[in-house]
């Protein structure tokens, strides 16, 4: 039995082109599951439902791979879940059908290349971070208070005339940021300094 899955990312996009392609491939309109959600959203009721509906010998049909999975890792996981049910995956625009030996090979090659690409990205990122550290650069967001501005904030903090709220407003930061940059947890610590 053929089951279809279609997804659009925004309310401005329309499912009709995908639905038409799935029906043209022989999927019964009653067996097409849909979602209107971004690919990054893991809570997709249509995808969950179609995966539950798959049985041994069924084929899940999608128009494009990016409509099915949010990442290559996710695609590989879905491929394994589909295969584990004894079902196949057909991707119309890529000509992949894991119900055939060539389709399974193609899918595994794509998955292997994706894993290789992720490993290369990870390796390059680590090398870049290491090189930056060797040059004395730190990662993360730039501090809101540093240098003379931090010294001024500390001076104002140590003065009994200024409240934490006033100092934060003067420094154009939140109280929380002020506390973090000064290394204090509460206003009561002002009295202890």
N, C-alpha and C positions, 0 to 999 in steps of 0.2 A: 504494500500500500504506500502511496506517496503522501507525505505530509509536507506542508510548506511553512516557511517562516519569513516574515517581512518586518522591517523596522525602519522608522524614520527618526531623526534626531531632534527635530524641532516641530512645533505646531505649524510652521509655514510650509513644511515639506508635505508631500502627499504620498500615500501608500499605493495609489492606483497603478503607477507604472510597474511596481514590483508585483502587485497582485495579478496584473494582466500577463506578465511574463511567467509567473508560476502556473496560472491557468492554461496558458499556451503550451506549457510543458506537460500538461496532463494532471495537475494537482486539482482535486475537487475543491471548490470554493469553501465548502464547509470544513475542510481539513487544513485551512491556512490559519496560522496563529500570528498575531501581530503585536507590536509594541510601538509606542511613541515615547522614546526615551533615548538619552545619549548613550553611546557605546560604553562610556566609562561607568554608567550606572549598572551595578550588579543586580539590582532588584528589577528584573524584567519578567513580569508574570507570563507573558506570551511565550518567552523562551523556556521558562521553567515548565509550563504546561505542555509544550511540544516535546520536550525531552521526556516528560513522564508518559506521554502518549505513545512514544516510539516502542515498537515491538520487534521481535526477531523477524528479519526479512523486509522490514519497512525501509524507506528511503526518505531522508530529510532533504528537501530541496530549498536552496536559497539562491537569490539572484547574484549576490556578491559576497565575498568573504567578510568584508568590513561591516556588512549588515548583521552578521552572525556574532562575531567575536570582538571584544574590546581591545585585545592585544594578541600577539602571536602565542604567548604562553597560554592565554585563555582559549585560543583556537585549538591548540594541541590538546588541552584538557577536554574541550568539547568533543574533539575527534575521538579521543580515547573513550569518553562516555558513550558516544554514539556506537562505536565499534563494540564496546562492552555489552551493549544491548542486542548485538547481532544485526544492527541496522547499518545503512550506508549513508553517506553524505554526497549530495550532488550540488555543485556550484556552477550555475549556468554560464556566467560570463567568463569563467576560467576554464570551462570544459573539464572539470574534475568530477569524477564519479568513483567514490571509494568502493563501490560495488563491483568494480572491475580491477584486475591486477594492476593495470597501468594507472588507474586512478588512485589506488592505494599507494603505489610507488610515488606518484606525483605529489600526493598529500604529504607523505613522509619526507620527501625531498624539501618541500616548502617548509615543513616543520623543522627539519634539521638546519636549513639555511637560516631560519628565524632564530633558532637557539644559538647558532654561530654568530649571527649579527649581534644578539644581546650580549654574548660573551665578549665580543670585540668592543662594544660600547662601554661595558663595565671596565674592561682592561684600560681603554683610553682614558676614561674618567679617573680611574685610580692613578694612572701615570700623571695626568694633569694636576691632580690634587697634590701628589707627592712633589712634583716640580715646583708648584706654587709654595708649598711649605718650605722647600729648600731655599727659595728666594725670600723667605720671611713673610709671606702673605698668609693670612688666616682666612678661613672660609666664613660664611655666615653674613648676616646683615651688619652694615656699618653701625657703630654705636651712635646713639642720639646725643649723648653727652660725653665729650672727651676733651682732653687738653685744658685750655683756659676756661672753656665753658663749664667743664666738670669742676675745676677749681673754684669758680665763682659759685656754682651750686653748693659746693661743700662749705664755702665761707658763709653763704646765706643760711644754710642748714644749721651751722654752729651758732648763728646769731639768734638770740631769744626773741628778737623783734619780728621774725618772719615765720608764718605758718607754712606747713607743707604744701597746702593748696596754692598759696601765693608764689612760692618758689617754683612749683611745677608750671604755673601759668606764665611766669616770667621767662622760664627756660623753654616754653612752648612744647612741653611734654606732659604725659599723664602722670598722676601720682605714682602709679605702679612703676612706670619707667624710671621716675626719679628715685624711688626706693631701691630698685634693682641696681641702677648705676652707682648709687651711694653705698650699696651693700647693707642696707637696713631692711627690716621686715615691717615695722610699724612706726607710726608717729611717736609712740611712747619711747622709742629708742632715741628720739631727738633729745629727750630730757636726760638720757643716760650719757650722752656724748659730752 
